[in-house]
Amino acid sequence: MDASFWIKLLLSFAVGSLWVTLTTVSAERFGSKLGGLIGGLPSTVVIALLFIGLTQSPEIAAQATTIMPLAQSLNGLFVIAFLLIIPYGLAVAAGSSLFIWLVNSTLLYLAGVSHFWVSIAGWLILLFFCYWVVEKRMKIASQGGVKVSYHPLQLLWRALFGGTVIALAVLAAKLVGPALGGIFSSFPAMFISTLVISHNIGGVSFARSVGKSILISGLINVPLYEIAVRYLYPRVGLGLGTALALIFSLFTGYLTYRFMKSKLR
């Protein structure tokens, strides 16, 4: 493995640590909607696509997004499984939902999806399906903040746990090779880290409320960032393309929060 990969791994750990901590602290202080929104904004995918562009080319990075929207939408099924099973215990929920994600990702790999618009269609179908399940069928209520006394070691544990899970996902994506790497780059590391910490903070109901919000935010904002990268990188380059895609994500994140405030129970 070359030096660029280790830099990517280190940055993934750093960004993951910061993002998981920011997400969980925001959920505690301001409620599950804002926390889930932040957790669903693009974070490590920014680094993943940027490094593909740096080490290969902007065009290859753009091409790598072909399967990403559909692969990301499988995380919605992962979250739904977690939310359904969490009353039976954290370990059972985490293990079962990860197994379901692995099965779905394997089927996606075997399907050999190579057309971007097929990926987009699958993403949109799963986006609306997951929203209907968590909001209309499961009827999970959003929650306000919870009172937590922050201790430096507690925040350090969150950062280390979240960063480690995300860095391991990046390492796994590298080890399985390029064919599976695009799928494993959408491994729900951010989701599982946030859900585990949310459960430890506020129990089952708090984890479920944060899970609903991060599902909706993640299934909207991450694929939209990937779509922006697909069209920006070949046209304006890595630096400007990344900056414009991030600005676009701030805009879609704002719209997502407005939607969540007005439509989520």
C-alpha positions in Angstrom: 0.0 0.0 0.0 1.4 3.4 -1.0 1.8 6.5 1.1 -1.3 8.1 -0.4 -3.5 5.3 1.0 -2.2 5.7 4.5 -2.8 9.5 4.3 -6.4 8.7 3.2 -6.8 6.2 6.0 -5.6 8.8 8.6 -7.8 11.5 7.2 -10.8 9.1 7.2 -10.1 8.3 10.9 -9.8 12.0 11.7 -13.0 13.0 9.8 -14.9 10.0 11.1 -13.9 10.8 14.7 -15.0 14.4 14.3 -18.2 13.7 12.5 -19.4 10.9 14.9 -18.7 13.1 17.9 -20.4 16.1 16.3 -23.4 14.1 15.4 -23.9 12.5 18.8 -23.3 15.7 20.7 -25.7 17.6 18.4 -28.4 14.9 18.9 -27.9 15.2 22.7 -28.0 18.9 22.9 -30.5 19.9 20.1 -32.5 16.7 19.4 -32.5 13.8 17.1 -33.5 15.7 13.9 -30.4 18.0 13.9 -28.1 15.2 15.1 -29.4 12.8 12.4 -29.1 15.5 9.8 -25.5 16.2 10.5 -24.7 12.4 10.6 -26.2 12.0 7.2 -24.2 14.7 5.5 -21.3 13.6 3.2 -18.1 13.1 5.3 -15.8 10.2 4.5 -17.2 9.9 1.0 -15.7 13.3 0.3 -12.2 11.9 1.1 -12.8 8.7 -0.8 -13.7 10.4 -4.0 -11.1 13.1 -3.7 -8.3 10.5 -3.2 -9.5 8.5 -6.2 -9.2 11.7 -8.2 -5.8 12.5 -6.8 -4.3 9.1 -7.2 -5.9 8.3 -10.6 -7.9 11.0 -12.3 -11.0 13.2 -11.9 -12.7 11.2 -14.7 -12.1 7.9 -12.9 -13.4 9.4 -9.6 -16.5 10.5 -11.5 -16.9 7.0 -13.0 -16.6 5.4 -9.5 -19.9 7.1 -8.5 -21.8 4.9 -10.9 -22.9 2.3 -8.3 -22.6 4.6 -5.2 -26.1 6.0 -5.0 -27.7 2.5 -5.1 -25.0 1.1 -2.7 -25.6 4.0 -0.3 -29.4 3.4 -0.3 -28.7 -0.1 1.0 -27.7 1.6 4.2 -31.4 2.5 4.6 -32.3 -1.2 4.8 -29.5 -1.6 7.3 -30.9 1.2 9.5 -34.4 -0.2 9.2 -33.2 -3.6 10.3 -31.4 -2.1 13.2 -34.4 -0.1 14.3 -36.6 -3.1 14.2 -34.3 -5.4 16.1 -32.8 -3.0 18.7 -35.5 -3.8 21.3 -33.9 -7.3 21.5 -30.4 -6.0 22.4 -27.7 -3.9 20.9 -25.4 -6.8 19.9 -28.3 -8.7 18.2 -29.4 -5.6 16.3 -25.9 -4.6 15.2 -24.9 -8.1 14.1 -28.2 -8.8 12.3 -28.4 -5.5 10.5 -24.7 -5.8 9.4 -25.5 -9.3 8.1 -28.4 -8.0 6.1 -26.2 -5.2 4.7 -23.6 -7.8 3.7 -26.2 -10.0 1.9 -27.7 -7.0 0.1 -24.3 -5.7 -0.9 -23.3 -9.1 -2.2 -26.4 -9.4 -4.3 -25.7 -5.9 -5.7 -22.2 -6.9 -6.6 -23.5 -10.1 -8.3 -26.1 -8.1 -10.2 -23.3 -6.2 -11.9 -25.0 -2.9 -12.2 -23.1 -0.8 -14.6 -25.5 1.9 -15.7 -25.7 5.1 -13.7 -29.4 5.6 -14.3 -30.2 2.2 -13.0 -28.3 3.1 -9.8 -30.3 6.4 -9.6 -33.6 4.6 -10.1 -32.8 2.0 -7.4 -31.7 4.8 -5.0 -34.9 6.7 -5.5 -37.1 3.6 -5.0 -35.3 2.7 -1.8 -35.3 6.3 -0.5 -39.1 6.5 -0.7 -39.5 3.0 0.6 -37.3 3.6 3.6 -39.0 6.9 4.4 -42.4 5.3 4.2 -41.4 2.5 6.5 -39.8 4.6 9.3 -42.3 7.4 9.2 -45.6 5.9 8.2 -45.3 2.2 9.4 -42.9 2.3 12.3 -44.1 5.7 13.4 -40.9 6.5 15.3 -41.2 9.9 17.1 -38.3 12.4 17.0 -36.9 13.4 20.3 -35.5 16.5 21.9 -32.1 16.7 23.5 -31.1 14.7 26.6 -29.1 15.9 29.6 -25.6 14.5 29.5 -22.6 15.6 31.5 -19.7 15.6 29.2 -16.4 14.1 30.3 -13.2 14.4 28.2 -12.7 10.6 28.3 -16.3 10.0 27.1 -15.8 12.3 24.1 -12.4 10.7 23.4 -14.0 7.2 23.5 -16.7 8.4 21.0 -14.0 9.8 18.7 -11.8 6.7 18.8 -14.7 4.3 18.3 -16.3 6.2 15.4 -12.9 6.9 13.8 -11.8 3.3 14.1 -14.9 1.8 12.6 -14.7 4.2 9.7 -11.0 3.6 9.1 -11.5 -0.2 9.2 -14.2 0.2 6.6 -11.8 2.2 4.4 -9.1 -0.5 4.9 -11.6 -3.3 4.0 -12.6 -1.5 0.8 -8.9 -1.4 -0.1 -8.3 -5.0 0.6 -11.2 -6.4 -1.4 -10.0 -4.7 -4.5 -11.6 -2.2 -6.9 -14.6 -4.4 -8.0 -16.0 -4.6 -4.5 -14.3 -1.4 -3.3 -17.1 0.9 -4.6 -19.7 -1.1 -2.7 -17.6 -1.3 0.5 -16.9 2.4 0.3 -20.6 2.8 1.2 -20.3 0.5 4.3 -22.6 2.1 7.0 -19.7 2.9 9.3 -21.0 6.3 10.2 -24.5 4.9 10.8 -23.4 2.0 13.0 -21.1 4.2 15.0 -23.8 6.8 15.6 -26.5 4.2 16.5 -24.3 2.4 19.0 -23.3 5.6 20.7 -26.9 6.9 20.7 -28.1 3.7 22.3 -25.5 4.0 25.0 -26.5 7.6 25.7 -30.3 7.5 25.7 -31.4 3.9 25.2 -33.6 2.2 22.6 -36.0 5.1 21.9 -33.3 7.7 21.5 -31.3 5.4 19.2 -34.4 4.8 17.1 -35.2 8.5 16.8 -31.6 9.4 15.8 -31.6 6.4 13.4 -34.7 7.7 11.6 -33.2 11.1 11.0 -29.8 9.9 9.9 -31.4 7.4 7.5 -33.4 10.2 5.8 -30.5 12.6 5.7 -28.0 10.0 4.6 -30.1 8.7 1.8 -30.7 12.2 0.5 -27.5 14.1 0.9 -24.8 11.5 0.3 -26.1 10.3 -3.1 -26.7 13.9 -4.2 -23.1 14.7 -3.3 -22.0 11.8 -5.4 -24.1 12.9 -8.3 -22.6 16.4 -8.1 -19.1 15.0 -8.1 -19.9 12.8 -11.1 -20.7 15.9 -13.2 -18.4 18.5 -11.6 -15.0 16.6 -11.5 -14.6 16.1 -15.2 -15.6 19.6 -16.0 -14.0 21.8 -13.3 -11.4 19.6 -11.7 -10.9 18.2 -8.2 -10.4 21.3 -6.1 -13.2 23.4 -7.5 -15.4 20.4 -8.1 -15.1 19.3 -4.4 -15.7 22.9 -3.2 -18.8 23.2 -5.4 -20.1 19.8 -4.4 -19.7 20.6 -0.7 -21.6 23.9 -1.2 -24.3 22.0 -3.0 -24.4 19.6 0.0 -24.9 22.5 2.4 -27.9 23.6 0.3 -29.4 20.2 0.1 -28.7 19.7 3.8 -30.6 22.9 4.6 -33.6 21.8 2.5 -33.5 18.3 4.2 -33.6 19.9 7.6 -36.6 22.1 6.6 -38.3 18.9 5.3 -37.5 17.0 8.5 -38.8 19.8 10.7 -42.1 20.1 8.9 -42.8 16.5 7.9 -41.3 14.2 10.5 -43.3 13.4 13.6 
